[in-house]
Amino acid sequence: MVKVPSPNKSTVTAQDVARLAGVSRAVVSRALSNNGSVSPQSRARVEAAARQLGYQVNFLAQGLNRQRSQLIGVVVARLTDPFRSTLVNALLSAIQARGYQALVTEITDEQETGLSLRRFTQFRVSGVVVTSGQPPESIVRECIEHHIPVVGINRAQSGPSMDVVCSDNHAGAMLAAAQLRATGCQSFIWLNYQGSTWAGRARGEAFHHALTAQGIAPECLRELQAPKDGYEGGFWAAQHSGLQHSALLPQRATTGVFCANALLACGFLDGMRQQGINAPTDFHLIGFDNTPQTAWESYQLTTIHQQVDVLAAKALDCLHERAKNPELAAQVIPVAVELVHRRTSPCVTEQTDTL
């Protein structure tokens, strides 16, 4: 007769579950961690026994025993940004779908990135995804020495062992330039903010290159830097853009504005509307990110779409491959983007001829 431990017992062990389910301790481990082959009948008995006893798998203890846990560390920042929160949600879903749990840490400056990575080594996480902050090369190397692979999303590479998965910023800027040219724009503004991310700077450089390649004179392209990121930065930029209502200057060439991210674009659009100037009547506007807000009726922003689900999946693929082979050469994996046509720069058939 199997003696069932009391549910009030302070510590229910995996051996208790094995005894009640009539299986070995190893079968319990494989069944509850989804790590190894277990028959459906044995898995059902183990899960029923675990529920009856109130047993919870101690993944941290497992990590201490086998030098890694079922945890994936995720470094994030500024979750109030709609794109960042959308990306993190996609990461959490992908991590859970692969049988892991996310250990998320939010940072406020670059120094905290290194501290967070060191904490992850203490938890023996199976891998780390860095979505924000530039990790020092020495910290990445320390993670690798602990057999913890690190991957960045939309970041610059940091060292020879850190893979990066990145939306194709160059292609996105090319699409934006082609769209604005096709809709008749002859002067252009690139809107970014002081202290921009690596991805934002890459988009601006590619936009400038794309327009130059199309024969646009340097004086027809102006860079506008807001003092801060986000909606407020975009609103500020609208007050300092120098754009005027087309009714005042009917012969003025149409200006095309390309923004580093969606929040800047939304703030810019509202700031211009406050002055009685709107897109696409008086200027054309394209953002980057395609966050849910850009599709709202009040914005209907033409924008570059980033595939967050693909970014998340490829980041986890990188962790898996590097865990198997730590000596792999570091990769930069581009993820395709696409132009989403809405009201601020409507679709035109001539666009395809300019790509």
C-alpha positions as CSV (number, residue, x, y, z in Angstrom):
1,M,0.0,0.0,0.0
2,V,1.4,3.4,-1.0
3,K,1.4,5.9,1.8
4,V,0.2,9.3,0.5
5,P,2.0,12.2,2.2
6,S,-0.3,14.8,3.8
7,P,-1.0,17.8,1.6
8,N,0.0,19.9,4.6
9,K,3.5,18.3,4.6
10,S,6.0,21.2,4.4
11,T,8.0,19.7,1.6
12,V,6.6,17.3,-1.0
13,T,9.4,15.8,-3.0
14,A,9.6,14.3,-6.5
15,Q,10.2,10.9,-4.8
16,D,6.8,11.3,-3.1
17,V,5.2,11.8,-6.5
18,A,7.0,8.8,-8.0
19,R,5.9,6.6,-5.1
20,L,2.2,7.6,-5.5
21,A,2.3,7.4,-9.3
22,G,4.1,4.0,-9.2
23,V,7.0,5.2,-11.4
24,S,10.6,6.0,-11.0
25,R,12.0,9.3,-9.8
26,A,13.6,9.8,-13.3
27,V,10.2,9.4,-15.0
28,V,8.7,12.1,-12.7
29,S,11.6,14.4,-13.7
30,R,11.1,13.8,-17.4
31,A,7.3,14.1,-17.3
32,L,7.2,17.4,-15.3
33,S,10.0,19.1,-17.1
34,N,9.1,18.0,-20.7
35,N,12.7,16.9,-21.0
36,G,12.8,13.3,-22.4
37,S,10.6,10.5,-23.5
38,V,7.6,9.5,-21.3
39,S,4.6,7.4,-22.3
40,P,1.3,9.2,-22.2
41,Q,0.0,6.8,-19.5
42,S,3.0,7.5,-17.2
43,R,2.8,11.2,-17.8
44,A,-0.9,11.2,-16.9
45,R,-0.2,9.3,-13.7
46,V,2.6,11.6,-12.7
47,E,0.6,14.8,-13.3
48,A,-2.4,13.4,-11.4
49,A,-0.1,12.5,-8.4
50,A,1.6,15.9,-8.5
51,R,-1.8,17.6,-8.4
52,Q,-3.0,15.5,-5.6
53,L,0.1,16.2,-3.5
54,G,0.4,19.8,-4.5
55,Y,3.9,19.3,-5.9
56,Q,5.6,22.0,-7.8
57,V,8.7,21.5,-9.8
58,N,11.7,23.5,-8.4
59,F,13.3,24.6,-11.7
60,L,15.9,26.6,-9.8
61,A,17.0,23.5,-7.9
62,Q,17.1,21.5,-11.2
63,G,19.3,24.2,-12.6
64,L,21.7,23.9,-9.6
65,N,21.8,20.1,-10.1
66,R,22.4,20.1,-13.9
67,Q,24.2,23.4,-14.3
68,R,21.3,25.2,-16.0
69,S,17.6,25.9,-15.3
70,Q,14.5,26.1,-17.3
71,L,14.7,29.9,-17.2
72,I,15.4,32.3,-20.0
73,G,16.6,35.7,-18.9
74,V,15.1,38.7,-20.7
75,V,16.6,42.2,-20.4
76,V,14.1,45.0,-21.2
77,A,13.7,48.7,-20.8
78,R,11.0,51.3,-21.1
79,L,8.0,48.9,-21.2
80,T,5.7,52.0,-21.6
81,D,6.9,52.0,-25.2
82,P,4.2,50.1,-27.2
83,F,6.7,48.4,-29.5
84,R,8.9,47.2,-26.7
85,S,5.9,45.8,-24.7
86,T,4.6,44.1,-27.9
87,L,8.0,42.5,-28.4
88,V,8.3,41.4,-24.8
89,N,4.8,39.8,-25.0
90,A,5.9,37.9,-28.1
91,L,9.1,36.7,-26.4
92,L,7.2,35.5,-23.3
93,S,4.8,33.5,-25.5
94,A,7.6,32.0,-27.4
95,I,9.6,31.1,-24.3
96,Q,6.6,29.4,-22.7
97,A,5.7,27.6,-25.9
98,R,9.2,25.9,-25.8
99,G,8.8,24.7,-22.2
100,Y,10.8,27.5,-20.5
101,Q,9.9,30.3,-18.2
102,A,11.0,33.9,-18.5
103,L,13.1,35.7,-15.9
104,V,12.5,39.4,-16.8
105,T,14.5,42.3,-15.6
106,E,13.8,45.9,-16.5
107,I,16.8,48.3,-16.7
108,T,17.1,52.1,-16.7
109,D,20.6,52.5,-17.9
110,E,23.5,50.7,-19.6
111,Q,25.3,49.8,-16.3
112,E,22.3,47.8,-15.2
113,T,22.5,45.6,-18.2
114,G,25.8,44.1,-17.0
115,L,24.4,43.7,-13.5
116,S,21.4,41.9,-14.8
117,L,23.5,39.5,-16.8
118,R,25.5,38.7,-13.8
119,R,22.3,37.9,-11.8
120,F,21.2,35.6,-14.6
121,T,24.5,33.6,-14.3
122,Q,23.6,33.1,-10.6
123,F,20.3,31.7,-11.6
124,R,22.0,29.4,-14.1
125,V,19.5,30.5,-16.8
126,S,19.6,28.5,-20.1
127,G,20.0,31.7,-22.2
128,V,19.6,35.5,-22.2
129,V,17.8,37.7,-24.6
130,V,18.8,41.4,-24.6
131,T,16.2,43.7,-26.0
132,S,17.6,46.9,-24.5
133,G,21.0,48.2,-23.5
134,Q,24.4,47.5,-25.0
135,P,25.9,44.6,-22.9
136,P,29.6,45.1,-22.2
137,E,31.7,42.5,-24.1
138,S,33.3,41.3,-20.9
139,I,29.8,40.4,-19.4
140,V,28.8,38.6,-22.6
141,R,32.1,36.6,-22.4
142,E,31.4,35.8,-18.7
143,C,28.0,34.4,-19.7
144,I,29.5,32.3,-22.4
145,E,32.1,31.0,-19.9
146,H,29.2,29.8,-17.8
147,H,27.7,28.2,-20.9
148,I,24.9,30.7,-21.1
149,P,24.3,31.9,-24.7
150,V,23.3,35.5,-25.2
151,V,21.3,37.0,-28.2
152,G,20.4,40.6,-28.9
153,I,17.2,41.8,-30.6
154,N,17.5,45.1,-32.6
155,R,20.9,45.8,-31.0
156,A,24.4,46.2,-32.2
157,Q,26.7,43.1,-31.7
158,S,28.7,43.0,-28.6
159,G,31.6,40.6,-29.0
160,P,32.3,37.6,-31.2
161,S,29.9,35.2,-29.4
162,M,26.7,37.3,-29.3
163,D,24.2,36.7,-32.0
164,V,21.8,39.5,-33.1
165,V,18.4,39.2,-34.6
166,C,17.3,42.5,-36.2
167,S,14.5,43.8,-38.3
168,D,15.9,44.9,-41.6
169,N,16.3,48.6,-41.0
170,H,18.0,49.2,-44.3
171,A,15.1,47.6,-46.2
172,G,12.6,49.6,-44.1
173,A,14.3,52.9,-44.9
174,M,14.4,52.0,-48.6
175,L,10.7,51.3,-48.5
176,A,9.9,54.6,-46.8
177,A,12.1,56.6,-49.2
178,A,10.5,54.9,-52.3
179,Q,7.0,55.5,-50.9
180,L,7.5,59.2,-50.3
181,R,9.2,59.7,-53.6
182,A,6.3,57.8,-55.4
183,T,3.7,60.1,-53.7
184,G,5.4,63.2,-55.1
185,C,7.5,64.4,-52.1
186,Q,10.5,66.5,-53.1
187,S,11.8,67.6,-49.7
188,F,12.3,65.3,-46.7
189,I,12.6,65.3,-43.0
190,W,14.2,62.5,-40.9
191,L,12.8,62.6,-37.4
192,N,14.8,61.0,-34.6
193,Y,15.7,61.9,-31.0
194,Q,18.8,62.7,-29.0
195,G,20.4,59.6,-27.6
196,S,18.7,57.4,-30.2
197,T,19.0,53.6,-30.2
198,W,21.4,51.8,-32.5
199,A,18.4,50.7,-34.6
200,G,17.1,54.3,-34.9
201,R,20.4,55.6,-36.1
202,A,20.7,52.7,-38.6
203,R,17.3,53.7,-40.1
204,G,18.3,57.3,-40.5
205,E,21.6,56.5,-42.2
206,A,19.8,54.1,-44.6
207,F,17.1,56.7,-45.4
208,H,19.7,59.3,-46.2
209,H,21.6,56.8,-48.4
210,A,18.4,55.7,-50.2
211,L,17.4,59.3,-51.1
212,T,20.9,60.2,-52.2
213,A,21.0,57.2,-54.4
214,Q,17.8,58.5,-56.0
215,G,19.4,61.8,-56.8
216,I,17.9,63.9,-54.0
217,A,20.1,66.9,-53.3
218,P,21.5,67.1,-49.7
219,E,19.7,70.4,-49.1
220,C,16.4,68.6,-49.7
221,L,16.9,66.3,-46.7
222,R,16.8,67.7,-43.2
223,E,17.3,65.9,-39.9
224,L,15.2,66.9,-37.0
225,Q,16.3,65.7,-33.5
226,A,13.8,65.9,-30.7
227,P,15.2,66.4,-27.2
228,K,13.4,63.3,-26.0
229,D,11.9,60.1,-27.4
230,G,8.3,59.1,-27.5
231,Y,5.1,61.0,-28.1
232,E,6.3,64.2,-26.4
233,G,9.4,64.3,-28.6
234,G,7.3,64.0,-31.7
235,F,5.0,66.7,-30.5
236,W,8.0,69.0,-29.8
237,A,9.4,68.3,-33.3
238,A,6.1,69.4,-34.9
239,Q,6.5,72.8,-33.3
240,H,10.0,73.1,-34.8
241,S,9.5,71.5,-38.1
242,G,9.1,74.7,-40.2
243,L,6.2,73.1,-42.2
244,Q,3.4,75.4,-43.1
245,H,-0.1,74.9,-44.3
246,S,-0.3,74.2,-48.0
247,A,-3.1,76.8,-48.4
248,L,-0.5,79.5,-47.5
249,L,2.1,78.3,-50.0
250,P,0.2,76.4,-52.7
251,Q,3.3,76.0,-54.8
252,R,5.4,74.5,-52.0
253,A,6.8,71.1,-52.7
254,T,5.3,68.3,-50.6
255,T,7.5,67.3,-47.7
256,G,7.8,63.6,-46.7
257,V,8.6,62.9,-43.0
258,F,10.1,59.6,-41.9
259,C,10.2,58.9,-38.1
260,A,12.5,56.5,-36.2
261,N,9.5,55.0,-34.4
262,A,5.8,54.9,-34.0
263,L,5.4,57.1,-30.9
264,L,7.5,59.9,-32.5
265,A,5.3,59.7,-35.5
266,C,2.0,59.9,-33.5
267,G,3.3,62.9,-31.5
268,F,4.4,64.6,-34.6
269,L,1.0,64.1,-36.3
270,D,-0.9,65.5,-33.4
271,G,1.5,68.4,-33.0
272,M,1.0,69.3,-36.7
273,R,-2.8,69.0,-36.4
274,Q,-2.7,71.5,-33.5
275,Q,-1.4,74.0,-36.0
276,G,-4.1,73.1,-38.6
277,I,-1.6,71.1,-40.7
278,N,-2.5,67.5,-41.5
279,A,-1.3,64.5,-43.5
280,P,-1.5,63.6,-46.3
281,T,-2.9,67.0,-47.4
282,D,0.0,69.1,-46.3
283,F,2.8,66.6,-45.8
284,H,3.3,62.8,-45.9
285,L,4.3,60.8,-42.8
286,I,5.7,57.3,-42.3
287,G,6.5,55.8,-38.9
288,F,8.3,52.6,-37.9
289,D,7.0,49.7,-35.8
290,N,3.3,49.3,-36.7
291,T,2.2,49.3,-33.0
292,P,-1.5,48.9,-32.3
293,Q,-1.9,52.6,-31.8
294,T,-0.8,53.4,-35.4
295,A,-4.0,51.6,-36.7
296,W,-6.3,53.6,-34.5
297,E,-8.8,55.7,-36.4
298,S,-7.3,58.9,-35.0
299,Y,-3.9,58.1,-36.5
300,Q,-4.2,55.6,-39.4
301,L,-0.4,55.9,-39.8
302,T,1.5,54.6,-42.8
303,T,4.3,52.7,-41.2
304,I,7.0,50.0,-41.4
305,H,5.9,46.7,-39.9
306,Q,8.2,44.7,-37.7
307,Q,7.4,41.0,-37.3
308,V,7.8,40.6,-33.5
309,D,6.8,36.9,-33.5
310,V,9.6,36.2,-36.0
311,L,12.1,38.2,-34.0
312,A,11.2,36.3,-30.9
313,A,11.3,32.9,-32.6
314,K,14.7,33.5,-34.3
315,A,16.2,34.8,-31.1
316,L,15.3,31.6,-29.3
317,D,16.6,29.6,-32.2
318,C,19.9,31.4,-31.8
319,L,20.1,30.5,-28.1
320,H,19.3,26.8,-28.9
321,E,22.0,26.6,-31.6
322,R,24.6,28.3,-29.6
323,A,23.9,26.1,-26.5
324,K,24.7,23.1,-28.8
325,N,27.7,24.7,-30.3
326,P,29.2,27.6,-28.3
327,E,32.0,28.0,-30.9
328,L,29.7,29.1,-33.7
329,A,30.7,32.4,-35.4
330,A,28.4,35.2,-34.3
331,Q,25.5,35.9,-36.7
332,V,23.4,39.0,-37.5
333,I,20.1,37.6,-38.7
334,P,17.8,40.1,-40.6
335,V,14.1,39.8,-40.3
336,A,12.0,41.1,-43.2
337,V,9.9,44.2,-42.8
338,E,7.0,45.5,-44.9
339,L,5.3,48.8,-45.6
340,V,1.7,49.1,-44.2
341,H,-0.3,51.7,-46.2
342,R,-2.7,53.9,-44.3
343,R,-3.9,57.5,-44.6
344,T,-0.7,59.5,-43.8
345,S,0.9,58.4,-47.1
346,P,-1.5,56.5,-49.2
347,C,-0.8,53.6,-51.5
348,V,0.2,54.5,-55.1
349,T,0.9,52.0,-57.9
350,E,3.9,54.0,-59.0
351,Q,5.7,52.9,-55.8
352,T,6.6,49.5,-57.3
353,D,8.6,51.2,-60.1
354,T,10.8,53.0,-57.6
355,L,12.0,50.1,-55.5
